[in-house]
Amino acid sequence: MPSVNNIQAMRESRGWSRPELARRMSTSPQQVERLEKNQRRLHQDWIDRAAAAFGVSPAAIISDEALVLPAINATPVKMEGASADRLRQDLPIYGTALGAARRILGEAVEQTTLNRAEVVQYVRRPVILNDRPQAYGLFVSGSSMSPRYDDGEMVVVDPKARLRIGDDVVVYLRPENPEDDNGEAARAALVKRLRRRTASYIELEQFSPATVFQVPMSEVVDVHRVVPPSELLV
């Protein structure tokens, strides 16, 4: 991991707030702060996203190149054949918070509280999802899927996509207290990898700590597929 980076200096030279940079990088202000303070691993994906946000080369994020950036004075040009529909910024990111570990068949499993009634921001919709209005994003909470997803990293979810073994998924669980289940606004969720699915249980995998576990289908409300980055670039 680089010992220093230029994210904060570049952000301040632009006059941007952390929320503004977070919007441009499709992440959370908290994640930007961690990256600026070197409290989060600055892997290549973060370097590329920061470089794209600032309009510089990836090398500039971790070197002395172009620390002071000029004010933006360019006018966007509509490319021939481009469509405003392809660039619309309407993919909702729902509010998330790390919930207490939930015990599943005696094992403590890290879970997230996802409030799908609260949109915390909108980001640019990948072209492949233009005809899927139900798609959404969320920020991963906790470290159970590291190094695949770091705490605070955004994932894109397609609720209508067909599930395949090996997919990363968001599994919605019924609240342990039935009185807390209002059916829509807030539900516990697991961001894990799908290993197996039967009529009676779903088998999931996490990486940190590495474990495979099963959840009875009686506790599952729904399962949504996480769209891999390779598909979003199509």
C-alpha contacts under 8 A as a table, 3 or more apart, distances in Angstrom:
res1	aa1	res2	aa2	distance
1	M	41	R	6.03
1	M	42	L	6.09
1	M	43	H	7.11
2	P	5	N	6.91
2	P	42	L	6.99
2	P	62	I	7.00
3	S	38	N	7.31
4	V	38	N	6.97
4	V	62	I	6.66
5	N	8	Q	7.88
5	N	36	E	7.02
5	N	38	N	7.70
5	N	61	I	5.80
5	N	62	I	4.62
5	N	63	S	7.19
6	N	9	A	5.32
6	N	10	M	6.02
6	N	36	E	7.61
6	N	60	A	7.48
6	N	61	I	5.19
6	N	62	I	6.01
6	N	63	S	7.31
6	N	64	D	7.90
6	N	67	L	6.89
7	I	10	M	5.24
7	I	11	R	6.04
7	I	35	L	7.64
7	I	36	E	5.72
7	I	50	A	7.28
7	I	61	I	6.32
8	Q	11	R	5.04
8	Q	12	E	6.11
8	Q	36	E	5.44
9	A	12	E	5.25
9	A	13	S	6.11
9	A	67	L	6.63
9	A	68	V	7.62
10	M	13	S	5.09
10	M	14	R	6.34
10	M	54	F	7.53
10	M	67	L	5.88
10	M	68	V	6.49
10	M	69	L	6.73
11	R	14	R	5.24
11	R	15	G	6.35
11	R	16	W	5.44
11	R	17	S	7.25
11	R	18	R	7.70
11	R	21	L	7.05
12	E	15	G	4.88
12	E	16	W	5.97
12	E	17	S	7.61
13	S	16	W	7.75
13	S	67	L	7.96
13	S	68	V	5.84
13	S	69	L	6.09
13	S	70	P	7.96
14	R	69	L	6.65
14	R	70	P	7.53
14	R	71	A	6.50
16	W	20	E	5.87
16	W	21	L	6.47
17	S	20	E	5.18
17	S	21	L	6.46
18	R	21	L	5.17
18	R	22	A	5.98
18	R	29	P	5.35
18	R	32	V	6.50
18	R	33	E	7.21
19	P	22	A	4.90
19	P	23	R	6.15
19	P	28	S	7.12
19	P	29	P	4.94
20	E	23	R	5.15
20	E	24	R	6.46
21	L	24	R	5.06
21	L	25	M	6.14
21	L	29	P	7.65
21	L	32	V	7.49
21	L	53	A	7.31
22	A	25	M	5.06
22	A	26	S	5.82
22	A	27	T	4.97
22	A	28	S	5.20
22	A	29	P	5.21
22	A	31	Q	7.78
22	A	32	V	6.18
23	R	26	S	5.05
23	R	27	T	6.35
23	R	28	S	7.37
23	R	121	Q	7.59
23	R	122	Y	7.83
23	R	123	V	6.74
24	R	27	T	7.93
24	R	53	A	5.50
24	R	123	V	7.92
25	M	49	R	5.60
25	M	50	A	6.25
25	M	52	A	7.90
25	M	53	A	5.99
26	S	123	V	6.18
26	S	154	M	6.85
27	T	31	Q	6.67
27	T	32	V	7.48
27	T	139	F	7.31
27	T	152	G	7.04
27	T	153	E	6.25
27	T	154	M	5.73
28	S	31	Q	5.20
28	S	32	V	6.50
28	S	139	F	7.51
28	S	152	G	6.55
28	S	153	E	7.82
29	P	32	V	5.04
29	P	33	E	6.27
30	Q	33	E	5.14
30	Q	34	R	6.35
30	Q	152	G	7.45
31	Q	34	R	5.06
31	Q	35	L	6.19
31	Q	40	R	7.80
31	Q	151	D	7.93
31	Q	152	G	5.57
31	Q	153	E	7.52
32	V	35	L	5.08
32	V	36	E	6.10
33	E	36	E	5.10
33	E	37	K	6.19
34	R	37	K	5.20
34	R	38	N	5.96
34	R	39	Q	4.76
34	R	40	R	5.38
35	L	38	N	5.01
35	L	39	Q	6.03
35	L	40	R	5.28
35	L	41	R	7.27
35	L	42	L	6.60
36	E	39	Q	7.67
37	K	40	R	7.84
38	N	41	R	6.94
38	N	42	L	7.48
42	L	45	D	7.95
42	L	46	W	5.87
42	L	47	I	6.56
43	H	46	W	5.62
43	H	47	I	6.45
44	Q	47	I	4.96
44	Q	48	D	6.07
45	D	48	D	5.18
45	D	49	R	6.17
46	W	49	R	5.07
46	W	50	A	6.04
47	I	50	A	5.24
47	I	51	A	6.07
47	I	58	P	5.89
47	I	61	I	6.42
48	D	51	A	5.06
48	D	52	A	6.13
48	D	58	P	5.67
49	R	52	A	5.13
49	R	53	A	6.19
50	A	53	A	5.06
50	A	54	F	6.28
50	A	58	P	7.75
50	A	61	I	7.22
51	A	54	F	5.27
51	A	55	G	5.73
51	A	56	V	5.07
51	A	57	S	5.72
51	A	58	P	5.10
51	A	60	A	7.45
51	A	61	I	6.51
52	A	55	G	4.99
52	A	56	V	6.59
52	A	57	S	7.86
56	V	60	A	6.44
56	V	66	A	7.93
57	S	60	A	5.48
57	S	61	I	7.50
58	P	61	I	5.61
58	P	62	I	7.62
59	A	62	I	5.74
59	A	63	S	5.99
59	A	65	E	7.34
60	A	63	S	5.06
60	A	64	D	6.45
60	A	65	E	4.72
60	A	66	A	6.41
60	A	67	L	7.44
61	I	65	E	7.87
64	D	67	L	6.18
66	A	69	L	6.17
78	K	82	A	6.50
79	M	82	A	5.26
82	A	86	R	7.35
83	S	86	R	5.32
83	S	87	L	7.09
84	A	87	L	5.25
84	A	88	R	6.27
85	D	88	R	5.36
85	D	130	N	7.74
86	R	125	R	7.70
86	R	126	P	7.68
86	R	127	V	5.59
86	R	130	N	7.11
87	L	124	R	6.45
87	L	125	R	6.87
87	L	126	P	7.94
87	L	127	V	7.63
88	R	124	R	5.92
88	R	125	R	6.19
89	Q	122	Y	6.22
89	Q	123	V	5.08
89	Q	124	R	3.88
89	Q	125	R	5.66
90	D	122	Y	5.36
90	D	123	V	6.02
90	D	124	R	6.17
90	D	125	R	6.10
91	L	122	Y	5.26
91	L	123	V	5.27
91	L	124	R	6.09
91	L	125	R	5.07
91	L	135	A	7.05
91	L	136	Y	5.71
91	L	137	G	6.97
92	P	119	V	5.97
92	P	120	V	7.61
92	P	121	Q	6.18
92	P	122	Y	4.65
92	P	123	V	6.70
92	P	135	A	7.93
92	P	136	Y	5.21
92	P	137	G	6.09
93	I	119	V	5.57
93	I	120	V	5.80
93	I	121	Q	5.47
93	I	122	Y	5.88
93	I	123	V	7.44
93	I	136	Y	5.96
93	I	137	G	4.50
93	I	138	L	5.19
93	I	139	F	7.70
94	Y	114	L	6.92
94	Y	115	N	6.25
94	Y	116	R	5.50
94	Y	117	A	7.47
94	Y	118	E	5.68
94	Y	119	V	4.56
94	Y	120	V	5.67
94	Y	121	Q	7.52
94	Y	136	Y	7.45
94	Y	137	G	6.53
94	Y	138	L	5.51
94	Y	139	F	7.94
95	G	114	L	5.97
95	G	115	N	5.35
95	G	116	R	6.90
95	G	118	E	5.65
95	G	119	V	6.10
95	G	120	V	5.63
95	G	138	L	7.11
95	G	139	F	7.86
96	T	112	T	6.68
96	T	113	T	5.57
96	T	114	L	4.61
96	T	115	N	6.28
96	T	138	L	6.94
96	T	139	F	6.53
96	T	140	V	7.82
96	T	141	S	7.30
97	A	112	T	5.80
97	A	113	T	5.19
97	A	114	L	6.72
97	A	141	S	6.48
98	L	110	E	7.99
98	L	111	Q	6.43
98	L	112	T	4.54
98	L	113	T	5.96
98	L	141	S	5.37
98	L	142	G	6.55
99	G	110	E	7.42
99	G	111	Q	5.50
99	G	112	T	4.91
99	G	113	T	5.51
99	G	188	A	7.53
100	A	110	E	7.01
100	A	111	Q	6.75
100	A	112	T	7.99
101	A	108	A	5.53
101	A	109	V	5.20
101	A	110	E	4.54
101	A	111	Q	5.80
102	R	107	E	7.84
102	R	108	A	5.36
102	R	109	V	5.25
102	R	110	E	6.42
102	R	111	Q	6.54
103	R	106	G	5.45
103	R	107	E	5.01
103	R	108	A	4.32
103	R	109	V	6.07
104	I	107	E	5.15
104	I	108	A	6.38
104	I	109	V	6.83
104	I	214	Q	7.67
104	I	215	V	6.65
105	L	214	Q	7.75
105	L	215	V	7.70
110	E	142	G	7.34
110	E	144	S	6.62
110	E	190	L	7.27
111	Q	188	A	6.51
111	Q	189	A	5.72
111	Q	190	L	5.04
111	Q	191	V	7.51
112	T	140	V	7.94
112	T	141	S	6.32
112	T	188	A	5.72
112	T	189	A	5.12
112	T	190	L	6.19
112	T	191	V	7.84
113	T	186	A	6.71
113	T	187	R	5.94
113	T	188	A	4.73
113	T	189	A	6.05
114	L	186	A	5.71
114	L	187	R	5.90
114	L	188	A	6.41
114	L	189	A	6.57
115	N	118	E	5.71
115	N	185	A	5.53
115	N	186	A	4.42
115	N	187	R	6.89
116	R	119	V	7.06
116	R	184	E	7.41
116	R	185	A	5.63
116	R	186	A	6.46
117	A	184	E	7.78
117	A	185	A	5.21
117	A	186	A	7.53
119	V	122	Y	7.56
125	R	129	L	6.61
125	R	130	N	6.91
126	P	129	L	5.54
126	P	130	N	6.92
126	P	232	L	5.95
126	P	233	L	7.63
127	V	130	N	5.30
127	V	232	L	7.49
127	V	234	V	7.78
128	I	131	D	7.54
128	I	231	E	7.75
128	I	232	L	6.35
128	I	234	V	6.79
129	L	132	R	4.99
129	L	133	P	7.34
129	L	135	A	7.05
130	N	133	P	6.98
132	R	135	A	5.86
132	R	158	D	7.64
134	Q	158	D	6.99
134	Q	159	P	6.78
134	Q	160	K	7.74
135	A	156	V	7.30
135	A	157	V	5.66
135	A	158	D	4.60
135	A	159	P	6.33
136	Y	156	V	5.89
136	Y	157	V	5.37
136	Y	158	D	6.77
137	G	154	M	6.55
137	G	155	V	5.54
137	G	156	V	4.34
137	G	157	V	5.72
138	L	154	M	5.53
138	L	155	V	5.66
138	L	156	V	6.72
138	L	157	V	7.76
139	F	151	D	7.78
139	F	152	G	5.24
139	F	153	E	5.36
139	F	154	M	4.33
139	F	155	V	6.34
140	V	149	Y	7.07
140	V	150	D	7.13
140	V	151	D	5.61
140	V	152	G	5.21
140	V	153	E	5.45
140	V	154	M	6.14
140	V	155	V	7.11
140	V	191	V	7.42
141	S	151	D	5.09
141	S	152	G	5.80
141	S	153	E	7.97
142	G	145	M	7.88
142	G	150	D	7.53
142	G	151	D	4.97
142	G	152	G	7.71
143	S	146	S	5.19
143	S	149	Y	7.61
143	S	150	D	6.10
143	S	151	D	5.54
143	S	208	S	6.50
144	S	206	Q	5.91
144	S	207	F	5.82
144	S	208	S	4.50
144	S	209	P	6.45
145	M	148	R	5.75
145	M	149	Y	5.41
145	M	150	D	7.02
145	M	191	V	7.56
145	M	192	K	6.86
145	M	206	Q	5.58
145	M	207	F	5.16
145	M	208	S	6.05
146	S	149	Y	4.92
146	S	150	D	5.20
146	S	151	D	7.70
146	S	207	F	6.29
146	S	208	S	6.11
147	P	150	D	6.11
147	P	207	F	7.67
149	Y	153	E	6.12
150	D	153	E	5.48
155	V	226	V	6.69
155	V	227	V	7.49
156	V	226	V	5.79
156	V	227	V	5.63
156	V	228	P	7.92
157	V	170	V	7.90
157	V	224	H	6.62
157	V	225	R	5.73
157	V	226	V	4.41
157	V	227	V	5.63
158	D	161	A	5.59
158	D	224	H	6.27
158	D	225	R	5.56
158	D	226	V	6.34
158	D	227	V	6.53
159	P	223	V	7.49
159	P	224	H	4.53
159	P	225	R	6.13
160	K	224	H	7.22
160	K	225	R	7.87
161	A	224	H	7.38
161	A	225	R	6.19
162	R	225	R	7.48
163	L	167	D	6.85
163	L	224	H	7.72
163	L	225	R	6.23
164	R	167	D	5.67
164	R	194	L	7.64
165	I	194	L	5.54
165	I	195	R	5.56
165	I	196	R	6.29
166	G	193	R	6.19
166	G	194	L	5.31
166	G	195	R	5.92
167	D	193	R	5.75
167	D	194	L	5.51
167	D	225	R	6.74
167	D	226	V	7.11
168	D	191	V	7.18
168	D	192	K	5.67
168	D	193	R	4.20
168	D	194	L	6.02
168	D	225	R	6.28
168	D	226	V	5.34
168	D	227	V	7.86
169	V	190	L	7.89
169	V	191	V	5.77
169	V	192	K	5.60
169	V	193	R	5.82
169	V	194	L	6.42
169	V	223	V	6.57
169	V	224	H	5.51
169	V	225	R	4.55
169	V	226	V	5.16
170	V	189	A	6.32
170	V	190	L	5.52
170	V	191	V	4.62
170	V	192	K	6.59
170	V	223	V	5.71
170	V	224	H	5.12
170	V	225	R	6.42
170	V	226	V	6.90
171	V	189	A	5.36
171	V	190	L	5.00
171	V	191	V	6.51
171	V	192	K	7.67
171	V	220	V	6.99
171	V	221	V	7.68
171	V	222	D	6.07
171	V	223	V	4.52
171	V	224	H	6.51
172	Y	187	R	6.53
172	Y	188	A	5.95
172	Y	189	A	4.45
172	Y	190	L	6.57
172	Y	220	V	5.89
172	Y	221	V	5.31
172	Y	222	D	5.21
172	Y	223	V	6.16
173	L	187	R	6.51
173	L	188	A	5.34
173	L	189	A	5.80
173	L	190	L	7.74
173	L	219	E	5.63
173	L	220	V	4.69
173	L	221	V	5.48
173	L	222	D	7.47
174	R	178	P	7.66
174	R	181	D	6.82
174	R	187	R	6.72
174	R	188	A	6.91
174	R	219	E	5.41
174	R	220	V	6.13
174	R	221	V	6.06
175	P	178	P	6.06
175	P	180	D	6.20
175	P	181	D	5.79
175	P	187	R	6.57
175	P	188	A	6.54
176	E	180	D	7.96
177	N	180	D	5.59
177	N	181	D	7.35
178	P	181	D	5.44
179	E	182	N	7.72
181	D	184	E	7.91
181	D	186	A	7.96
181	D	187	R	7.45
182	N	185	A	6.75
182	N	186	A	7.63
183	G	186	A	7.88
184	E	187	R	7.40
192	K	204	L	6.07
192	K	205	E	5.75
192	K	206	Q	5.55
193	R	204	L	5.45
193	R	205	E	4.99
193	R	206	Q	6.48
194	L	197	R	7.66
194	L	202	I	7.72
194	L	203	E	6.34
194	L	204	L	4.89
194	L	205	E	6.53
195	R	202	I	7.79
195	R	203	E	5.26
195	R	204	L	5.26
195	R	205	E	6.54
196	R	202	I	5.84
196	R	203	E	4.80
196	R	204	L	7.06
197	R	201	Y	6.24
197	R	202	I	4.44
197	R	203	E	6.12
198	T	201	Y	5.37
198	T	202	I	6.11
199	A	217	M	6.99
200	S	216	P	5.95
200	S	217	M	5.35
200	S	218	S	7.55
201	Y	214	Q	6.26
201	Y	215	V	5.45
201	Y	216	P	4.22
201	Y	217	M	4.68
201	Y	218	S	7.92
202	I	214	Q	5.53
202	I	215	V	5.33
202	I	216	P	6.45
202	I	217	M	6.42
203	E	212	V	7.01
203	E	213	F	5.69
203	E	214	Q	4.29
203	E	215	V	6.43
204	L	212	V	5.65
204	L	213	F	5.52
204	L	214	Q	6.14
204	L	215	V	7.83
205	E	210	A	7.44
205	E	211	T	5.83
205	E	212	V	4.42
205	E	213	F	6.53
206	Q	209	P	7.02
206	Q	210	A	5.56
206	Q	211	T	5.62
206	Q	212	V	6.59
207	F	210	A	4.08
207	F	211	T	6.58
208	S	211	T	7.73
215	V	219	E	7.05
215	V	220	V	7.56
216	P	219	E	5.67
216	P	220	V	7.04
217	M	220	V	4.97
220	V	223	V	7.66
227	V	231	E	6.71
227	V	232	L	7.08
228	P	231	E	5.56
228	P	232	L	6.72
229	P	232	L	5.05
229	P	233	L	6.56
230	S	233	L	5.57
230	S	234	V	7.19
231	E	234	V	5.51
